[in-house]
Amino acid sequence: MLFGPNGAAKSDDTSIPITWSADENMAWSVDLPGAGTSSPIIIGNKLILTCYTGYGIDREAPGKMEDLQRHLLCYDATTGKKIWQKDLKATMPEDEFKGYIQEHGYASGTPVSDGQHIFVFFGKSGLFAFDMDGKQVWQADVGNESNNRQWGSATSPVLYKDTVILNASDECQAIIAFNKADGSEKWRTEAKLMTVVFSLPRFLKIDGRTDLVMRVSGEIWGLNPETGKLRWFAEHDFPGTTTASVLTDGKTLYTFGGFPKRAAVALTLGGKGDLTKQIAWTSQETPGTPTPILNDGRLYWHDQKGMAVCLDASTGKKVYKERLSASGIKSYASPIQIGDHIYAVTRNKGTFVYKVGDEFKEEAVNVIAGDNSDFSATPAISDGRMYLRSAKKLYCIKAN
């Protein structure tokens, strides 16, 4: 999940501490009613996130599918006090709790808000709109299909003008725009290439217009966000799963993904139609699930093998590839940049902090004792606080 202006995942709030633990720089923590991998969001002084209960919590004893419920939660961002909770029974049937669904569960999409409403996607149960007091305003069905690998729903809605746009790859192999006011469908773009695509669409200013850009299996698309019509595309040789969102410096687009053959692809922006010849470089160095950081001509990420990687964004050449100071690392969360530091949340080995630059310098590893559950969500930053969630708890990190 990306946050900040244009989804850059950057904050200039340098009051966020570099180190923390269960006792150090911990403003508060609360137990969550269920599991989840979605990221928290902040609207004013309200902190919103999702979780699920009833089914698929314990791998050894998953329970009954019909008991699955999703929960939309609202907390006071300063104190951690719960303000309200909305419980939603899941539409049946859901994907069975097996395979990769065990890695992320049934509350993986991060909500989005325009300050007046909260929009949240719960897969086969649909897209929902709530007001800021937790009252449901509307619900829209998007389909009940499953991708051929049955990996489950994991995408998040995005906002554009008066629409909520959703990558419903898993449910109906389409990207759909809904009217924010009532949930009515404005447009739908369907394609067979919309399979195992879990990344967020991005809105980029190109040639004086706004394009909705996303990577699909074997291609990159630029759509008209008003109509869903294709404006341009570029073909690449790396079909398969896409989870990381695209990045841009305004001139070049960077995408990541593919399975089993993975690659990063750089595309020079501008023009319409077939832009395949504008691919500037490709690299076999690429993250798995996380979206990298783009900063000052460098791409940064941490991969599934516990390596911190930095590429030259202009050439795709490796600047460094260094091992983080732990073994057996798994990563779902995207890194964030605060000041001149990268914060890399891993699922099972804590949060690593290292500086941007052409030399790797790890400065801290932050582990919260007593919580051995997965940390799969990208943190949220607001007013000198970092909000970090695990499968069990929500934490507010603030300098003492």
N, C-alpha and C positions, 0 to 999 in steps of 0.2 A: 504494500500500500504506500502511496506517495502523499506527502503533505506539503504545505507551504505554497508560495506563489508559483503557479504553473507546474505544481507537482515536483519541484526541484529537490524536496526532502532536505532543505537547508534551513538553519536558524542562526541568527546572529546573537541569540541570547546566551552570552558567555557566562552568565551566572549559574548555568547548569553545572553541577559538580562532575568531575572526572571520575571520582571514586564514590562508591556507596556500598552498603551492606544492610543486613536486617537491623543494625543498630546505628550505622553512620549515614547521615544525610537522608534519612527516611522520615518524611513528614507524616505519612500515615499509610496503612495498608488495610484492605478489607477482603474478607472471603467472598468469592463469587458463588452464586447458587448453582452454577454448572460450568461445563468446559466450553472452550471456544478458541479460535485462532484469529478472529477479526481484531482489527486495531481500534483503540478508543479514539473518539473525536471530541473536540471541545467547541461548545457554542456558548459564548458569554462565560458564565460560571457554571454551566452544566456540562458534565462529562457523560457521554453516551457510548455504550458498547453492547455487544450481544453475547449470548451463550446458549447452551442447550442442555436438557436433562432428559431422563427417562429411558434412553436407549443409546448404546454406543459410547458409554463412558469407560467401561471396563472391558478390555480385550478378551479376558477369560470368561466373563459373564456379561455379554452385551445387553441382555434383557429382551423385551418385546418391542418390535418396531412401532406398534400402534401406541406405545406410551411416549413416543418422542414429542417433546415440546421445545419451541424456541422462546427466548426471553430477550426483550429489549429493556435495557436498564439505564436509569438516569441517576447520577450521583452529583452531589455538591463538590465541585472541583477543588475547593479550598479545604473542606473538612473531611471529605470521603463519605458523608452521610448519604444514605440512599434517599432519593426524592420520590421516585416511583418505579414500578416494574410492570411491564406488559407481558403477559404470557399468551402464547399462541400454539395451539395444537397443530401438529404437522399434517399436511395433506398426504394421504396414503395412495399407492405404496411409495416408499422412499427407497433409495439405493441401500442395499444390504451393507452392514458394517463389516467390511472385509477389504483386503488389499490396501490401496493407497488412501481410501477413506479413513482408515484407522490412523493415518498420519495427521488429518486435519479436522475430521468430524463433520458436524452439521450446522456450524455457525462460523463460517469462514469469510463471508462478505462483510466489508466494513461499511457502516452507514455513511450517508452524506446529508448535509443540511444546507438550506438557504437562509437559516436564521429564524424562519417561521415554521418550517416543517422539517421532519426527519424522514428520510427515505431509506428503506432497508430491504435487502433482497434475501429471501429464504428459499431459493431454489425452486423445487417443484411446488412449494406452497405459495410462491409468487412474490411480486414486488409490492411493498406496503408503504403507505404514507401515514405519518402520525403528526399531530400538532405537538407543541413543546411541552404540553402537560400529559402526553402519553395517550391521547385519545386518537383512535384510528379514524382516518379521514377517507381512505380508499384502499382497495387491494386489486391488483391486476394479475391475472394468470399469464404465464409465459410458456407453458408446456410442461410435459412430464416425461420427456425422453431421457436417455442416459447415453453418454459417449461410449464408444466401443470398448473402452478400458474400464468403464464404471468407476471413475475416480471421484464422482460427486461434484456438487456445485461449489464454486470457490471464487466467483467474481463479485465485483462491487459496482453499484450504480455511480454515474457521474452526472453533473448538471450542466446544461447549456441553455441559456436564456430561459424560456418558459417550459423546457422539457427535461425529463429525466431519461438518460440514455443508458441502456443496459446491454452488455455482452451476455446474451443468453445462449452461448455456444453449447453448453451441456444439455439444456432443456429443449432446444428447438433449432440449433444450428443457425442462429440469426442474431443480428444486432437490432435492437428495437428502441424507438423513441416514444415516450409517453408524455402526455400533457400533465404538467405538475399539478394543475388545479383539480383534476378529476380522474386521472389515471387512464384516460382514453388514449388509444394508440394513434400516433401521428404518422409514423412510417416504420417500415420493417425491411431490412435487407437480409436475404437468406442466401446461403452458399454452402456447398459441400466442404469448402476449405475451412468453414467455421466449426472445427472439431478440435477437441482438447486444447482450446484457446482460453486461457484463464486470466489474461492480462487486461488492465484497464485501458480503454481508449484514451487518447490524449488530444487536446485541441491546440493546434499550432498555427501561428500566423505565417502564411506562405504567399508570396506574390501579392500582398495587400489584402488577402482574404483569410478566413479561418477554415482550416481543414480538420476533420476528425480522422486521426491517424492511428492505425493499429497493425500489428503483425499477425498474420494468420499462417496456416500451414503452407510453406513454400512461397509466400508472397508478403509484401507490405502494401497496405491500402491507404489512400487518402480519399475520404468521403466528404460530401457536402453535408454538414450537420443539420441543415434545414430540411433536407429531403432524403438523405441516406444514399443518394446516387454516387457512383464511383467517379471521381475526378482523375485519379491517377493510380498507378500500381507499379510495383517492381518485383520481378521474380528473383528468388534465390534458391540455392541448392540444399536447403536445410529444413525439410518438412518436419511436422510433428509438434510436440507439446510446446506451448508458449505460455510462460507465466510472468516474466519480467515485462514491465511497461517500456515503451520507447522513450528515448531521451533526445534532446536537441540543444545545440548552441545557437540556433537561429539560422545556420547555414547548412549544417549536416545533421542527419537523423541517425541515431544509433539504436539497433535492436538486438535482442538476445534470445536464444532458445534453440529448439530443434530436439528431436529424439528419434533414434539413438545417436544420430550425428548432430552434434551441437556446434553452434558458432555464433560469434558476434558479427553483425553486418553494419557497415557505415554507408549511408546513401546521401549524396549531394542533393539538397532540396531545390525545387523550382520546376515549373512546367506542368503539363498535363499529359494524359495518355500513358504510354509505356515508358517508364523511367529506368528500366533495368540497366541500361548502359551507364547510368549515373551512380552505380554502386562503386564506391571509392576503395573499399578494402573489406576483407573478411578475416576473421581470426578464430582459431580453434579454442582460444582462451575465452571462456564464457561462464557466467554464473549458472547455477541450477535454477532455483526459484527466485532469489532476491533480485530486485532492480538495483543496478549500480548507482553510484554518485558520479556526476559529471562536474568537475571543478577545474578551472584554469587550464584547460587543454588535457586533462587527465581523467580517466575512468577508473573508479575504485570499487571493489567488491570483495566479499569473502565467499568462498565456494564450499561445496559439500564435503570436500576433503580437508577442510581446516586451513586452507591457504588464503592469505591476503594477496590480492592481485591488483596491479596498477598497469594500465595500458596508455600509450600515447594516443590521444583521440584523433590526431591528424593522420596517423599512419597505421594504427592498430598494432604497432610493435610493443613488446613487453618492456615495461620500465622496471618492474620487479615482480617477483612471485616468492613470498616468504611464508613460512609456516607459523601460524598462531601458536602460542605457548600452551597448547593442550592437544590431546589426541582424541579421536572418536567424535569430532565435532559434526553436528547436523545443523543446518540453517534453513529457515523459511522466511524469517523477517528480513526486510530490506534495510541496509545501513542508512543512517542519517548523518548529516554533517552539522555540527554546532561549532561556530567559530572556525578554527583551523584544525578541529579534531573530527575523526570518523568514529561513530558509535556503532558497533556491529553486534547485534543481539543474536546469540546462538540458542538453539533449542535446549541444549543440555549442558553447556559448559560456561554459562555466564555471558556477560556483555564485555566485549573487548573494545578498548579505546586506543586509537593510534592517530598520529598526525598526518595531515595531507602533505604531499611533497614527494620528491623522487627517491627518497630513502625511507624504508619501512622502519618505524620506531614505535613499538608497542609501549604504551604508558600505563595501562591499568587493565585488570581483569576483575570484573565485579560479579560476585556470586552471592545470592541471597540464601543463607543457610536456612534449612527447614522446608524449602520448597523445591522438590525434585520433579515437579511436573514440567511439561513442555512450555518453553517461551517461544512462541511462533509469531507474535504480532510486532509490527513496527511501532515504536513509542510515539506518543504525541507530546508536543512541547507548547507550553503557554504560561506566560507571566512568571517566569523563573522556576517553573516546575516541569519535570518530565513524568509522564504517566506511562507506566510499563505494566502489561498484563501477562499473566501466565495462564495455564489451564485451570488454576485453582484460585488465584488471587489477583487483585488490582493494587498497584503500588504508586505512591506519589513520592518522587525523589526531589529533594530541595536542599540547597546548601544550608547547613545549620547556622 
